[in-house]
């Protein structure tokens, strides 16, 4: 008999080796489940764990999903990809003159007095960081129009180099997202299969 009584609360931690689950219901002891993680597609390991939980409670996966009140998800997938530099090949479009901000890192040095210290490589190599014409001031007023020709050249470079993802981050876009939106439209048209991240969408003002 399916055990549908009570609402379920799930905590999920997707790690590099295991995906761990904590399931609670009011009036019951918490239960722990563990499945192997699937680094190529973390969702596979996650679904496998949910299926195991559903079976333990005599439910279908759909019935369990409908009975979940809260799900809290944590993962080290992004952290691991960042540390090992194994994420998607990415191109960055930014305001002309600012493409090296990733490497300058606000001048921070972990080893301030070590002359031979080498910083961790940036997530996007310099040849895939492209500055384009166009500028907004801190209020969002246009100082120079967006150069869509520059944007098109950046997209052509990314396509030629086999980039799987594109990031767009213009100076002061938080005050006026117009330039970023227009650049994003061009990327979506010319690289429809690329994963696109736009700063004003990632962190709206």
Residue pairs with C-beta under 8 A, 6 or more apart in sequence:
1 58
2 57
2 58
2 59
2 60
2 63
3 57
3 58
3 59
4 59
4 63
4 67
5 25
6 25
6 26
6 27
6 28
6 67
7 25
7 26
7 67
7 68
7 69
8 23
8 24
8 25
8 64
8 67
8 68
8 69
9 23
9 24
9 25
9 68
9 69
9 70
9 71
10 21
10 22
10 23
10 53
10 68
10 70
10 71
10 72
11 21
11 22
11 71
11 72
11 74
12 19
12 20
12 21
12 46
12 49
12 71
12 72
12 73
12 74
13 19
13 20
13 74
13 75
13 76
14 37
14 42
14 45
14 46
14 73
14 74
14 75
14 76
14 77
15 37
15 75
15 76
16 37
16 39
16 76
16 77
16 80
17 36
17 37
18 34
18 35
18 36
18 37
19 34
19 35
19 36
19 37
19 42
19 45
19 46
19 48
19 49
20 32
20 33
20 34
21 32
21 33
21 34
21 35
21 49
21 50
21 53
22 30
22 31
22 32
23 30
23 31
23 32
23 33
23 53
24 30
24 31
31 56
33 49
33 52
33 53
33 56
34 49
35 45
35 48
35 49
35 52
36 45
36 48
37 45
38 44
38 45
38 48
39 77
42 75
42 77
47 61
50 61
50 64
50 65
51 61
53 64
54 60
54 61
54 63
54 64
57 64
59 67
80 86
81 87
82 123
85 121
85 123
87 123
87 165
88 163
88 164
88 165
88 195
89 128
89 161
89 162
89 163
89 164
89 165
90 123
90 124
90 128
90 163
90 164
90 165
90 166
90 167
91 124
91 128
91 129
91 130
91 154
91 157
91 158
91 161
91 163
91 165
91 166
91 167
92 99
92 102
92 124
92 128
92 129
92 130
92 166
92 167
92 168
92 169
93 130
93 132
93 151
93 154
93 166
93 167
93 168
93 169
93 170
93 183
93 187
94 101
94 129
94 130
94 131
94 132
94 168
94 169
94 170
94 171
95 131
95 132
95 134
95 135
95 170
95 171
96 131
96 132
96 133
96 134
96 135
96 150
97 131
98 131
98 171
99 126
99 129
99 130
99 131
100 126
100 129
102 122
102 123
102 124
102 129
103 119
103 122
103 126
105 119
109 117
109 119
110 117
110 119
111 117
122 129
124 167
127 161
128 157
128 158
128 161
128 163
130 150
130 153
130 154
130 157
131 150
132 146
132 147
132 150
132 151
132 154
132 183
133 144
133 145
133 146
133 147
133 150
134 142
134 144
134 145
134 146
134 147
134 150
134 170
134 179
135 142
135 143
135 144
135 171
135 172
136 142
136 143
136 170
136 171
136 172
136 173
136 175
136 176
136 179
137 143
137 172
137 175
138 172
138 175
139 175
140 172
140 175
140 176
141 176
142 176
142 178
142 179
146 178
146 179
146 182
146 183
148 182
148 183
148 186
151 182
151 183
151 186
151 187
152 186
152 190
155 166
155 186
155 187
155 190
155 191
156 190
158 166
158 191
158 194
159 190
159 191
163 191
163 194
164 194
164 195
165 194
165 195
165 196
165 197
166 187
166 191
166 194
166 195
166 196
166 197
167 196
167 197
167 198
167 199
168 180
168 183
168 184
168 187
168 196
168 197
168 198
168 199
169 180
169 199
170 179
170 180
170 183
170 199
173 179
173 180
173 199
173 200
174 199
174 200
174 203
174 205
175 205
177 198
177 200
177 201
180 198
180 199
180 200
181 198
181 200
184 196
184 198
187 194
187 196
188 196
